[in-house]
Amino acid sequence: MSHATHSNAALTPRARLRLARLIIDHGWPPARAAERYDVSWKTAKKWADRYAAEGAAGMTDRS
């Protein structure tokens, strides 16, 4: 079982990548992907934007 990387992280880096790929690579609306992963629209958009800019490397924690 994989765990989030810190106590406040809702998703693991692997889950963030899957979420971001749904939005960027598969054209899902951020709200739909957010609902599927049980995170806010803002969080889903943040991970999608990072994936678009940095690829998989952008899925790591910054806090």
PDBQT receptor file of N, H, CA, C and O in Angstrom, charges set to zero:
ATOM      1  N   MET A   1       0.846  -1.182   0.000  1.00  0.00    +0.000 N 
ATOM      2  CA  MET A   1       0.000   0.000   0.000  1.00  0.00    +0.000 C 
ATOM      3  C   MET A   1       0.884   1.234   0.000  1.00  0.00    +0.000 C 
ATOM      4  O   MET A   1       1.789   1.347   0.826  1.00  0.00    +0.000 OA
ATOM      5  N   SER A   2       0.633   2.159  -0.913  1.00  0.00    +0.000 N 
ATOM      6  H   SER A   2      -0.103   2.067  -1.584  1.00  0.00    +0.000 HD
ATOM      7  CA  SER A   2       1.421   3.388  -0.925  1.00  0.00    +0.000 C 
ATOM      8  C   SER A   2       0.725   4.440  -0.079  1.00  0.00    +0.000 C 
ATOM      9  O   SER A   2      -0.499   4.437   0.055  1.00  0.00    +0.000 OA
ATOM     10  N   HIS A   3       1.497   5.316   0.475  1.00  0.00    +0.000 N 
ATOM     11  H   HIS A   3       2.491   5.319   0.366  1.00  0.00    +0.000 HD
ATOM     12  CA  HIS A   3       0.971   6.349   1.355  1.00  0.00    +0.000 C 
ATOM     13  C   HIS A   3       1.277   7.721   0.785  1.00  0.00    +0.000 C 
ATOM     14  O   HIS A   3       2.211   7.898   0.003  1.00  0.00    +0.000 OA
ATOM     15  N   ALA A   4       0.479   8.675   1.189  1.00  0.00    +0.000 N 
ATOM     16  H   ALA A   4      -0.280   8.532   1.825  1.00  0.00    +0.000 HD
ATOM     17  CA  ALA A   4       0.762  10.060   0.835  1.00  0.00    +0.000 C 
ATOM     18  C   ALA A   4       2.114  10.427   1.425  1.00  0.00    +0.000 C 
ATOM     19  O   ALA A   4       2.545   9.831   2.412  1.00  0.00    +0.000 OA
ATOM     20  N   THR A   5       2.767  11.380   0.840  1.00  0.00    +0.000 N 
ATOM     21  H   THR A   5       2.417  11.864   0.038  1.00  0.00    +0.000 HD
ATOM     22  CA  THR A   5       4.138  11.686   1.220  1.00  0.00    +0.000 C 
ATOM     23  C   THR A   5       4.270  12.559   2.449  1.00  0.00    +0.000 C 
ATOM     24  O   THR A   5       5.364  12.657   3.005  1.00  0.00    +0.000 OA
ATOM     25  N   HIS A   6       3.212  13.191   2.891  1.00  0.00    +0.000 N 
ATOM     26  H   HIS A   6       2.323  13.111   2.440  1.00  0.00    +0.000 HD
ATOM     27  CA  HIS A   6       3.218  13.889   4.174  1.00  0.00    +0.000 C 
ATOM     28  C   HIS A   6       1.802  13.880   4.717  1.00  0.00    +0.000 C 
ATOM     29  O   HIS A   6       0.862  13.549   3.994  1.00  0.00    +0.000 OA
ATOM     30  N   SER A   7       1.640  14.239   5.981  1.00  0.00    +0.000 N 
ATOM     31  H   SER A   7       2.404  14.508   6.568  1.00  0.00    +0.000 HD
ATOM     32  CA  SER A   7       0.356  14.058   6.652  1.00  0.00    +0.000 C 
ATOM     33  C   SER A   7      -0.788  14.835   6.021  1.00  0.00    +0.000 C 
ATOM     34  O   SER A   7      -1.940  14.419   6.150  1.00  0.00    +0.000 OA
ATOM     35  N   ASN A   8      -0.522  15.934   5.351  1.00  0.00    +0.000 N 
ATOM     36  H   ASN A   8       0.413  16.272   5.246  1.00  0.00    +0.000 HD
ATOM     37  CA  ASN A   8      -1.586  16.723   4.735  1.00  0.00    +0.000 C 
ATOM     38  C   ASN A   8      -1.835  16.368   3.270  1.00  0.00    +0.000 C 
ATOM     39  O   ASN A   8      -2.776  16.880   2.664  1.00  0.00    +0.000 OA
ATOM     40  N   ALA A   9      -1.019  15.514   2.707  1.00  0.00    +0.000 N 
ATOM     41  H   ALA A   9      -0.255  15.098   3.199  1.00  0.00    +0.000 HD
ATOM     42  CA  ALA A   9      -1.161  15.172   1.290  1.00  0.00    +0.000 C 
ATOM     43  C   ALA A   9      -2.368  14.268   1.077  1.00  0.00    +0.000 C 
ATOM     44  O   ALA A   9      -2.493  13.224   1.718  1.00  0.00    +0.000 OA
ATOM     45  N   ALA A  10      -3.246  14.670   0.184  1.00  0.00    +0.000 N 
ATOM     46  H   ALA A  10      -3.145  15.517  -0.337  1.00  0.00    +0.000 HD
ATOM     47  CA  ALA A  10      -4.438  13.877  -0.109  1.00  0.00    +0.000 C 
ATOM     48  C   ALA A  10      -4.115  12.707  -1.036  1.00  0.00    +0.000 C 
ATOM     49  O   ALA A  10      -4.779  11.672  -0.988  1.00  0.00    +0.000 OA
ATOM     50  N   LEU A  11      -3.106  12.870  -1.871  1.00  0.00    +0.000 N 
ATOM     51  H   LEU A  11      -2.566  13.711  -1.910  1.00  0.00    +0.000 HD
ATOM     52  CA  LEU A  11      -2.765  11.865  -2.867  1.00  0.00    +0.000 C 
ATOM     53  C   LEU A  11      -1.278  11.559  -2.862  1.00  0.00    +0.000 C 
ATOM     54  O   LEU A  11      -0.457  12.415  -2.532  1.00  0.00    +0.000 OA
ATOM     55  N   THR A  12      -0.942  10.342  -3.228  1.00  0.00    +0.000 N 
ATOM     56  H   THR A  12      -1.609   9.647  -3.496  1.00  0.00    +0.000 HD
ATOM     57  CA  THR A  12       0.456   9.979  -3.430  1.00  0.00    +0.000 C 
ATOM     58  C   THR A  12       0.922  10.571  -4.760  1.00  0.00    +0.000 C 
ATOM     59  O   THR A  12       0.092  10.933  -5.593  1.00  0.00    +0.000 OA
ATOM     60  N   PRO A  13       2.223  10.673  -4.968  1.00  0.00    +0.000 N 
ATOM     61  CA  PRO A  13       2.698  11.145  -6.274  1.00  0.00    +0.000 C 
ATOM     62  C   PRO A  13       2.159  10.309  -7.438  1.00  0.00    +0.000 C 
ATOM     63  O   PRO A  13       1.875  10.856  -8.503  1.00  0.00    +0.000 OA
ATOM     64  N   ARG A  14       2.017   9.019  -7.254  1.00  0.00    +0.000 N 
ATOM     65  H   ARG A  14       2.247   8.575  -6.389  1.00  0.00    +0.000 HD
ATOM     66  CA  ARG A  14       1.486   8.152  -8.313  1.00  0.00    +0.000 C 
ATOM     67  C   ARG A  14       0.029   8.500  -8.630  1.00  0.00    +0.000 C 
ATOM     68  O   ARG A  14      -0.363   8.559  -9.795  1.00  0.00    +0.000 OA
ATOM     69  N   ALA A  15      -0.769   8.729  -7.583  1.00  0.00    +0.000 N 
ATOM     70  H   ALA A  15      -0.451   8.681  -6.637  1.00  0.00    +0.000 HD
ATOM     71  CA  ALA A  15      -2.172   9.107  -7.792  1.00  0.00    +0.000 C 
ATOM     72  C   ALA A  15      -2.273  10.496  -8.424  1.00  0.00    +0.000 C 
ATOM     73  O   ALA A  15      -3.136  10.734  -9.268  1.00  0.00    +0.000 OA
ATOM     74  N   ARG A  16      -1.401  11.401  -8.019  1.00  0.00    +0.000 N 
ATOM     75  H   ARG A  16      -0.700  11.207  -7.333  1.00  0.00    +0.000 HD
ATOM     76  CA  ARG A  16      -1.380  12.742  -8.623  1.00  0.00    +0.000 C 
ATOM     77  C   ARG A  16      -1.115  12.643 -10.117  1.00  0.00    +0.000 C 
ATOM     78  O   ARG A  16      -1.738  13.338 -10.920  1.00  0.00    +0.000 OA
ATOM     79  N   LEU A  17      -0.190  11.776 -10.475  1.00  0.00    +0.000 N 
ATOM     80  H   LEU A  17       0.316  11.211  -9.822  1.00  0.00    +0.000 HD
ATOM     81  CA  LEU A  17       0.152  11.592 -11.883  1.00  0.00    +0.000 C 
ATOM     82  C   LEU A  17      -1.038  11.032 -12.659  1.00  0.00    +0.000 C 
ATOM     83  O   LEU A  17      -1.330  11.491 -13.763  1.00  0.00    +0.000 OA
ATOM     84  N   ARG A  18      -1.721  10.049 -12.092  1.00  0.00    +0.000 N 
ATOM     85  H   ARG A  18      -1.484   9.676 -11.195  1.00  0.00    +0.000 HD
ATOM     86  CA  ARG A  18      -2.904   9.494 -12.764  1.00  0.00    +0.000 C 
ATOM     87  C   ARG A  18      -3.970  10.572 -12.945  1.00  0.00    +0.000 C 
ATOM     88  O   ARG A  18      -4.568  10.684 -14.015  1.00  0.00    +0.000 OA
ATOM     89  N   LEU A  19      -4.206  11.363 -11.899  1.00  0.00    +0.000 N 
ATOM     90  H   LEU A  19      -3.720  11.272 -11.030  1.00  0.00    +0.000 HD
ATOM     91  CA  LEU A  19      -5.188  12.448 -11.967  1.00  0.00    +0.000 C 
ATOM     92  C   LEU A  19      -4.794  13.448 -13.055  1.00  0.00    +0.000 C 
ATOM     93  O   LEU A  19      -5.621  13.822 -13.886  1.00  0.00    +0.000 OA
ATOM     94  N   ALA A  20      -3.547  13.872 -13.049  1.00  0.00    +0.000 N 
ATOM     95  H   ALA A  20      -2.875  13.568 -12.374  1.00  0.00    +0.000 HD
ATOM     96  CA  ALA A  20      -3.074  14.859 -14.027  1.00  0.00    +0.000 C 
ATOM     97  C   ALA A  20      -3.171  14.331 -15.452  1.00  0.00    +0.000 C 
ATOM     98  O   ALA A  20      -3.526  15.073 -16.367  1.00  0.00    +0.000 OA
ATOM     99  N   ARG A  21      -2.859  13.063 -15.641  1.00  0.00    +0.000 N 
ATOM    100  H   ARG A  21      -2.570  12.460 -14.898  1.00  0.00    +0.000 HD
ATOM    101  CA  ARG A  21      -2.941  12.480 -16.986  1.00  0.00    +0.000 C 
ATOM    102  C   ARG A  21      -4.377  12.416 -17.488  1.00  0.00    +0.000 C 
ATOM    103  O   ARG A  21      -4.625  12.587 -18.682  1.00  0.00    +0.000 OA
ATOM    104  N   LEU A  22      -5.326  12.171 -16.585  1.00  0.00    +0.000 N 
ATOM    105  H   LEU A  22      -5.125  12.032 -15.616  1.00  0.00    +0.000 HD
ATOM    106  CA  LEU A  22      -6.732  12.188 -17.002  1.00  0.00    +0.000 C 
ATOM    107  C   LEU A  22      -7.094  13.548 -17.585  1.00  0.00    +0.000 C 
ATOM    108  O   LEU A  22      -7.786  13.634 -18.600  1.00  0.00    +0.000 OA
ATOM    109  N   ILE A  23      -6.625  14.602 -16.941  1.00  0.00    +0.000 N 
ATOM    110  H   ILE A  23      -6.063  14.532 -16.117  1.00  0.00    +0.000 HD
ATOM    111  CA  ILE A  23      -6.954  15.960 -17.377  1.00  0.00    +0.000 C 
ATOM    112  C   ILE A  23      -6.175  16.347 -18.633  1.00  0.00    +0.000 C 
ATOM    113  O   ILE A  23      -6.765  16.778 -19.623  1.00  0.00    +0.000 OA
ATOM    114  N   ILE A  24      -4.865  16.196 -18.593  1.00  0.00    +0.000 N 
ATOM    115  H   ILE A  24      -4.385  15.846 -17.789  1.00  0.00    +0.000 HD
ATOM    116  CA  ILE A  24      -4.005  16.665 -19.692  1.00  0.00    +0.000 C 
ATOM    117  C   ILE A  24      -4.022  15.719 -20.892  1.00  0.00    +0.000 C 
ATOM    118  O   ILE A  24      -4.214  16.160 -22.026  1.00  0.00    +0.000 OA
ATOM    119  N   ASP A  25      -3.824  14.435 -20.652  1.00  0.00    +0.000 N 
ATOM    120  H   ASP A  25      -3.668  14.077 -19.731  1.00  0.00    +0.000 HD
ATOM    121  CA  ASP A  25      -3.685  13.483 -21.755  1.00  0.00    +0.000 C 
ATOM    122  C   ASP A  25      -5.017  12.967 -22.295  1.00  0.00    +0.000 C 
ATOM    123  O   ASP A  25      -5.120  12.615 -23.470  1.00  0.00    +0.000 OA
ATOM    124  N   HIS A  26      -6.041  12.923 -21.431  1.00  0.00    +0.000 N 
ATOM    125  H   HIS A  26      -5.958  13.209 -20.477  1.00  0.00    +0.000 HD
ATOM    126  CA  HIS A  26      -7.314  12.329 -21.838  1.00  0.00    +0.000 C 
ATOM    127  C   HIS A  26      -8.457  13.333 -21.919  1.00  0.00    +0.000 C 
ATOM    128  O   HIS A  26      -9.586  12.965 -22.247  1.00  0.00    +0.000 OA
ATOM    129  N   GLY A  27      -8.170  14.605 -21.620  1.00  0.00    +0.000 N 
ATOM    130  H   GLY A  27      -7.254  14.903 -21.354  1.00  0.00    +0.000 HD
ATOM    131  CA  GLY A  27      -9.160  15.657 -21.812  1.00  0.00    +0.000 C 
ATOM    132  C   GLY A  27     -10.293  15.732 -20.802  1.00  0.00    +0.000 C 
ATOM    133  O   GLY A  27     -11.319  16.358 -21.065  1.00  0.00    +0.000 OA
ATOM    134  N   TRP A  28     -10.116  15.100 -19.651  1.00  0.00    +0.000 N 
ATOM    135  H   TRP A  28      -9.282  14.591 -19.437  1.00  0.00    +0.000 HD
ATOM    136  CA  TRP A  28     -11.162  15.184 -18.634  1.00  0.00    +0.000 C 
ATOM    137  C   TRP A  28     -11.236  16.600 -18.091  1.00  0.00    +0.000 C 
ATOM    138  O   TRP A  28     -10.203  17.256 -17.958  1.00  0.00    +0.000 OA
ATOM    139  N   PRO A  29     -12.425  17.088 -17.774  1.00  0.00    +0.000 N 
ATOM    140  CA  PRO A  29     -12.532  18.372 -17.074  1.00  0.00    +0.000 C 
ATOM    141  C   PRO A  29     -11.940  18.231 -15.667  1.00  0.00    +0.000 C 
ATOM    142  O   PRO A  29     -12.126  17.195 -15.029  1.00  0.00    +0.000 OA
ATOM    143  N   PRO A  30     -11.236  19.242 -15.177  1.00  0.00    +0.000 N 
ATOM    144  CA  PRO A  30     -10.658  19.148 -13.829  1.00  0.00    +0.000 C 
ATOM    145  C   PRO A  30     -11.688  18.799 -12.754  1.00  0.00    +0.000 C 
ATOM    146  O   PRO A  30     -11.372  18.063 -11.819  1.00  0.00    +0.000 OA
ATOM    147  N   ALA A  31     -12.899  19.308 -12.870  1.00  0.00    +0.000 N 
ATOM    148  H   ALA A  31     -13.156  19.906 -13.629  1.00  0.00    +0.000 HD
ATOM    149  CA  ALA A  31     -13.917  19.013 -11.854  1.00  0.00    +0.000 C 
ATOM    150  C   ALA A  31     -14.266  17.525 -11.824  1.00  0.00    +0.000 C 
ATOM    151  O   ALA A  31     -14.482  16.957 -10.753  1.00  0.00    +0.000 OA
ATOM    152  N   ARG A  32     -14.320  16.904 -12.982  1.00  0.00    +0.000 N 
ATOM    153  H   ARG A  32     -14.145  17.365 -13.852  1.00  0.00    +0.000 HD
ATOM    154  CA  ARG A  32     -14.634  15.469 -13.042  1.00  0.00    +0.000 C 
ATOM    155  C   ARG A  32     -13.502  14.635 -12.445  1.00  0.00    +0.000 C 
ATOM    156  O   ARG A  32     -13.754  13.704 -11.681  1.00  0.00    +0.000 OA
ATOM    157  N   ALA A  33     -12.264  14.964 -12.789  1.00  0.00    +0.000 N 
ATOM    158  H   ALA A  33     -12.059  15.721 -13.410  1.00  0.00    +0.000 HD
ATOM    159  CA  ALA A  33     -11.121  14.242 -12.227  1.00  0.00    +0.000 C 
ATOM    160  C   ALA A  33     -11.038  14.465 -10.720  1.00  0.00    +0.000 C 
ATOM    161  O   ALA A  33     -10.723  13.542  -9.969  1.00  0.00    +0.000 OA
ATOM    162  N   ALA A  34     -11.320  15.685 -10.281  1.00  0.00    +0.000 N 
ATOM    163  H   ALA A  34     -11.576  16.434 -10.892  1.00  0.00    +0.000 HD
ATOM    164  CA  ALA A  34     -11.298  15.993  -8.846  1.00  0.00    +0.000 C 
ATOM    165  C   ALA A  34     -12.311  15.142  -8.100  1.00  0.00    +0.000 C 
ATOM    166  O   ALA A  34     -12.015  14.614  -7.028  1.00  0.00    +0.000 OA
ATOM    167  N   GLU A  35     -13.487  15.009  -8.658  1.00  0.00    +0.000 N 
ATOM    168  H   GLU A  35     -13.727  15.438  -9.529  1.00  0.00    +0.000 HD
ATOM    169  CA  GLU A  35     -14.521  14.191  -8.018  1.00  0.00    +0.000 C 
ATOM    170  C   GLU A  35     -14.078  12.735  -7.929  1.00  0.00    +0.000 C 
ATOM    171  O   GLU A  35     -14.273  12.083  -6.903  1.00  0.00    +0.000 OA
ATOM    172  N   ARG A  36     -13.491  12.234  -8.991  1.00  0.00    +0.000 N 
ATOM    173  H   ARG A  36     -13.333  12.764  -9.825  1.00  0.00    +0.000 HD
ATOM    174  CA  ARG A  36     -13.042  10.838  -9.001  1.00  0.00    +0.000 C 
ATOM    175  C   ARG A  36     -11.976  10.576  -7.942  1.00  0.00    +0.000 C 
ATOM    176  O   ARG A  36     -11.959   9.508  -7.329  1.00  0.00    +0.000 OA
ATOM    177  N   TYR A  37     -11.093  11.538  -7.725  1.00  0.00    +0.000 N 
ATOM    178  H   TYR A  37     -11.106  12.405  -8.222  1.00  0.00    +0.000 HD
ATOM    179  CA  TYR A  37     -10.005  11.360  -6.759  1.00  0.00    +0.000 C 
ATOM    180  C   TYR A  37     -10.303  11.990  -5.403  1.00  0.00    +0.000 C 
ATOM    181  O   TYR A  37      -9.440  12.012  -4.525  1.00  0.00    +0.000 OA
ATOM    182  N   ASP A  38     -11.510  12.497  -5.230  1.00  0.00    +0.000 N 
ATOM    183  H   ASP A  38     -12.211  12.479  -5.944  1.00  0.00    +0.000 HD
ATOM    184  CA  ASP A  38     -11.960  13.062  -3.958  1.00  0.00    +0.000 C 
ATOM    185  C   ASP A  38     -11.050  14.187  -3.472  1.00  0.00    +0.000 C 
ATOM    186  O   ASP A  38     -10.646  14.227  -2.310  1.00  0.00    +0.000 OA
ATOM    187  N   VAL A  39     -10.741  15.095  -4.389  1.00  0.00    +0.000 N 
ATOM    188  H   VAL A  39     -11.069  15.062  -5.333  1.00  0.00    +0.000 HD
ATOM    189  CA  VAL A  39      -9.977  16.304  -4.058  1.00  0.00    +0.000 C 
ATOM    190  C   VAL A  39     -10.730  17.500  -4.629  1.00  0.00    +0.000 C 
ATOM    191  O   VAL A  39     -11.675  17.335  -5.399  1.00  0.00    +0.000 OA
ATOM    192  N   SER A  40     -10.314  18.689  -4.253  1.00  0.00    +0.000 N 
ATOM    193  H   SER A  40      -9.546  18.823  -3.627  1.00  0.00    +0.000 HD
ATOM    194  CA  SER A  40     -10.964  19.892  -4.770  1.00  0.00    +0.000 C 
ATOM    195  C   SER A  40     -10.583  20.128  -6.234  1.00  0.00    +0.000 C 
ATOM    196  O   SER A  40      -9.578  19.618  -6.729  1.00  0.00    +0.000 OA
ATOM    197  N   TRP A  41     -11.422  20.920  -6.908  1.00  0.00    +0.000 N 
ATOM    198  H   TRP A  41     -12.239  21.335  -6.506  1.00  0.00    +0.000 HD
ATOM    199  CA  TRP A  41     -11.117  21.310  -8.283  1.00  0.00    +0.000 C 
ATOM    200  C   TRP A  41      -9.776  22.032  -8.330  1.00  0.00    +0.000 C 
ATOM    201  O   TRP A  41      -8.975  21.807  -9.237  1.00  0.00    +0.000 OA
ATOM    202  N   LYS A  42      -9.537  22.893  -7.358  1.00  0.00    +0.000 N 
ATOM    203  H   LYS A  42     -10.187  23.075  -6.621  1.00  0.00    +0.000 HD
ATOM    204  CA  LYS A  42      -8.288  23.664  -7.310  1.00  0.00    +0.000 C 
ATOM    205  C   LYS A  42      -7.074  22.737  -7.224  1.00  0.00    +0.000 C 
ATOM    206  O   LYS A  42      -6.068  22.966  -7.895  1.00  0.00    +0.000 OA
ATOM    207  N   THR A  43      -7.168  21.702  -6.407  1.00  0.00    +0.000 N 
ATOM    208  H   THR A  43      -7.985  21.516  -5.861  1.00  0.00    +0.000 HD
ATOM    209  CA  THR A  43      -6.067  20.746  -6.270  1.00  0.00    +0.000 C 
ATOM    210  C   THR A  43      -5.845  19.992  -7.574  1.00  0.00    +0.000 C 
ATOM    211  O   THR A  43      -4.705  19.827  -8.008  1.00  0.00    +0.000 OA
ATOM    212  N   ALA A  44      -6.911  19.538  -8.194  1.00  0.00    +0.000 N 
ATOM    213  H   ALA A  44      -7.837  19.672  -7.841  1.00  0.00    +0.000 HD
ATOM    214  CA  ALA A  44      -6.785  18.817  -9.463  1.00  0.00    +0.000 C 
ATOM    215  C   ALA A  44      -6.128  19.698 -10.523  1.00  0.00    +0.000 C 
ATOM    216  O   ALA A  44      -5.258  19.241 -11.264  1.00  0.00    +0.000 OA
ATOM    217  N   LYS A  45      -6.542  20.946 -10.590  1.00  0.00    +0.000 N 
ATOM    218  H   LYS A  45      -7.249  21.317  -9.988  1.00  0.00    +0.000 HD
ATOM    219  CA  LYS A  45      -5.962  21.891 -11.559  1.00  0.00    +0.000 C 
ATOM    220  C   LYS A  45      -4.485  22.124 -11.281  1.00  0.00    +0.000 C 
ATOM    221  O   LYS A  45      -3.682  22.207 -12.211  1.00  0.00    +0.000 OA
ATOM    222  N   LYS A  46      -4.121  22.231 -10.003  1.00  0.00    +0.000 N 
ATOM    223  H   LYS A  46      -4.773  22.164  -9.248  1.00  0.00    +0.000 HD
ATOM    224  CA  LYS A  46      -2.720  22.441  -9.626  1.00  0.00    +0.000 C 
ATOM    225  C   LYS A  46      -1.850  21.289 -10.133  1.00  0.00    +0.000 C 
ATOM    226  O   LYS A  46      -0.792  21.520 -10.718  1.00  0.00    +0.000 OA
ATOM    227  N   TRP A  47      -2.292  20.060  -9.910  1.00  0.00    +0.000 N 
ATOM    228  H   TRP A  47      -3.152  19.873  -9.434  1.00  0.00    +0.000 HD
ATOM    229  CA  TRP A  47      -1.488  18.911 -10.337  1.00  0.00    +0.000 C 
ATOM    230  C   TRP A  47      -1.448  18.805 -11.855  1.00  0.00    +0.000 C 
ATOM    231  O   TRP A  47      -0.419  18.437 -12.422  1.00  0.00    +0.000 OA
ATOM    232  N   ALA A  48      -2.548  19.122 -12.514  1.00  0.00    +0.000 N 
ATOM    233  H   ALA A  48      -3.383  19.421 -12.054  1.00  0.00    +0.000 HD
ATOM    234  CA  ALA A  48      -2.559  19.096 -13.980  1.00  0.00    +0.000 C 
ATOM    235  C   ALA A  48      -1.608  20.143 -14.553  1.00  0.00    +0.000 C 
ATOM    236  O   ALA A  48      -0.880  19.872 -15.508  1.00  0.00    +0.000 OA
ATOM    237  N   ASP A  49      -1.618  21.333 -13.970  1.00  0.00    +0.000 N 
ATOM    238  H   ASP A  49      -2.209  21.553 -13.194  1.00  0.00    +0.000 HD
ATOM    239  CA  ASP A  49      -0.720  22.395 -14.433  1.00  0.00    +0.000 C 
ATOM    240  C   ASP A  49       0.739  22.004 -14.232  1.00  0.00    +0.000 C 
ATOM    241  O   ASP A  49       1.575  22.240 -15.104  1.00  0.00    +0.000 OA
ATOM    242  N   ARG A  50       1.038  21.414 -13.093  1.00  0.00    +0.000 N 
ATOM    243  H   ARG A  50       0.359  21.223 -12.385  1.00  0.00    +0.000 HD
ATOM    244  CA  ARG A  50       2.424  20.978 -12.840  1.00  0.00    +0.000 C 
ATOM    245  C   ARG A  50       2.836  19.881 -13.811  1.00  0.00    +0.000 C 
ATOM    246  O   ARG A  50       3.963  19.875 -14.308  1.00  0.00    +0.000 OA
ATOM    247  N   TYR A  51       1.926  18.955 -14.079  1.00  0.00    +0.000 N 
ATOM    248  H   TYR A  51       1.011  18.959 -13.675  1.00  0.00    +0.000 HD
ATOM    249  CA  TYR A  51       2.233  17.885 -15.024  1.00  0.00    +0.000 C 
ATOM    250  C   TYR A  51       2.489  18.462 -16.416  1.00  0.00    +0.000 C 
ATOM    251  O   TYR A  51       3.419  18.041 -17.103  1.00  0.00    +0.000 OA
ATOM    252  N   ALA A  52       1.675  19.413 -16.826  1.00  0.00    +0.000 N 
ATOM    253  H   ALA A  52       0.919  19.755 -16.267  1.00  0.00    +0.000 HD
ATOM    254  CA  ALA A  52       1.843  20.036 -18.138  1.00  0.00    +0.000 C 
ATOM    255  C   ALA A  52       3.186  20.753 -18.243  1.00  0.00    +0.000 C 
ATOM    256  O   ALA A  52       3.819  20.737 -19.298  1.00  0.00    +0.000 OA
ATOM    257  N   ALA A  53       3.616  21.374 -17.163  1.00  0.00    +0.000 N 
ATOM    258  H   ALA A  53       3.101  21.387 -16.306  1.00  0.00    +0.000 HD
ATOM    259  CA  ALA A  53       4.859  22.148 -17.170  1.00  0.00    +0.000 C 
ATOM    260  C   ALA A  53       6.104  21.299 -16.937  1.00  0.00    +0.000 C 
ATOM    261  O   ALA A  53       7.154  21.558 -17.525  1.00  0.00    +0.000 OA
ATOM    262  N   GLU A  54       5.986  20.275 -16.070  1.00  0.00    +0.000 N 
ATOM    263  H   GLU A  54       5.133  20.065 -15.592  1.00  0.00    +0.000 HD
ATOM    264  CA  GLU A  54       7.178  19.552 -15.613  1.00  0.00    +0.000 C 
ATOM    265  C   GLU A  54       7.149  18.051 -15.853  1.00  0.00    +0.000 C 
ATOM    266  O   GLU A  54       8.139  17.368 -15.594  1.00  0.00    +0.000 OA
ATOM    267  N   GLY A  55       6.046  17.533 -16.337  1.00  0.00    +0.000 N 
ATOM    268  H   GLY A  55       5.241  18.088 -16.547  1.00  0.00    +0.000 HD
ATOM    269  CA  GLY A  55       5.929  16.092 -16.501  1.00  0.00    +0.000 C 
ATOM    270  C   GLY A  55       5.819  15.393 -15.157  1.00  0.00    +0.000 C 
ATOM    271  O   GLY A  55       5.455  16.007 -14.154  1.00  0.00    +0.000 OA
ATOM    272  N   ALA A  56       6.134  14.117 -15.145  1.00  0.00    +0.000 N 
ATOM    273  H   ALA A  56       6.430  13.619 -15.959  1.00  0.00    +0.000 HD
ATOM    274  CA  ALA A  56       6.000  13.305 -13.934  1.00  0.00    +0.000 C 
ATOM    275  C   ALA A  56       6.826  13.850 -12.774  1.00  0.00    +0.000 C 
ATOM    276  O   ALA A  56       6.458  13.668 -11.614  1.00  0.00    +0.000 OA
ATOM    277  N   ALA A  57       7.928  14.509 -13.072  1.00  0.00    +0.000 N 
ATOM    278  H   ALA A  57       8.227  14.657 -14.015  1.00  0.00    +0.000 HD
ATOM    279  CA  ALA A  57       8.779  15.068 -12.009  1.00  0.00    +0.000 C 
ATOM    280  C   ALA A  57       8.052  16.127 -11.192  1.00  0.00    +0.000 C 
ATOM    281  O   ALA A  57       8.430  16.379 -10.049  1.00  0.00    +0.000 OA
ATOM    282  N   GLY A  58       7.038  16.739 -11.736  1.00  0.00    +0.000 N 
ATOM    283  H   GLY A  58       6.731  16.534 -12.665  1.00  0.00    +0.000 HD
ATOM    284  CA  GLY A  58       6.287  17.769 -11.034  1.00  0.00    +0.000 C 
ATOM    285  C   GLY A  58       5.315  17.246  -9.997  1.00  0.00    +0.000 C 
ATOM    286  O   GLY A  58       4.668  18.036  -9.309  1.00  0.00    +0.000 OA
ATOM    287  N   MET A  59       5.196  15.939  -9.870  1.00  0.00    +0.000 N 
ATOM    288  H   MET A  59       5.721  15.298 -10.429  1.00  0.00    +0.000 HD
ATOM    289  CA  MET A  59       4.226  15.355  -8.954  1.00  0.00    +0.000 C 
ATOM    290  C   MET A  59       4.742  15.191  -7.525  1.00  0.00    +0.000 C 
ATOM    291  O   MET A  59       4.014  14.708  -6.658  1.00  0.00    +0.000 OA
ATOM    292  N   THR A  60       5.971  15.583  -7.274  1.00  0.00    +0.000 N 
ATOM    293  H   THR A  60       6.563  15.975  -7.978  1.00  0.00    +0.000 HD
ATOM    294  CA  THR A  60       6.530  15.453  -5.925  1.00  0.00    +0.000 C 
ATOM    295  C   THR A  60       6.083  16.610  -5.042  1.00  0.00    +0.000 C 
ATOM    296  O   THR A  60       5.677  17.664  -5.532  1.00  0.00    +0.000 OA
ATOM    297  N   ASP A  61       6.165  16.397  -3.744  1.00  0.00    +0.000 N 
ATOM    298  H   ASP A  61       6.495  15.541  -3.347  1.00  0.00    +0.000 HD
ATOM    299  CA  ASP A  61       5.780  17.427  -2.777  1.00  0.00    +0.000 C 
ATOM    300  C   ASP A  61       6.717  18.620  -2.838  1.00  0.00    +0.000 C 
ATOM    301  O   ASP A  61       7.899  18.491  -3.153  1.00  0.00    +0.000 OA
ATOM    302  N   ARG A  62       6.166  19.774  -2.532  1.00  0.00    +0.000 N 
ATOM    303  H   ARG A  62       5.205  19.879  -2.276  1.00  0.00    +0.000 HD
ATOM    304  CA  ARG A  62       6.974  20.993  -2.439  1.00  0.00    +0.000 C 
ATOM    305  C   ARG A  62       6.881  21.599  -1.059  1.00  0.00    +0.000 C 
ATOM    306  O   ARG A  62       7.501  22.628  -0.790  1.00  0.00    +0.000 OA
ATOM    307  N   SER A  63       6.117  20.978  -0.182  1.00  0.00    +0.000 N 
ATOM    308  H   SER A  63       5.614  20.142  -0.400  1.00  0.00    +0.000 HD
ATOM    309  CA  SER A  63       5.971  21.528   1.166  1.00  0.00    +0.000 C 
ATOM    310  C   SER A  63       6.637  20.635   2.190  1.00  0.00    +0.000 C 
ATOM    311  O   SER A  63       6.615  20.939   3.383  1.00  0.00    +0.000 OA
TER     312      SER A  63
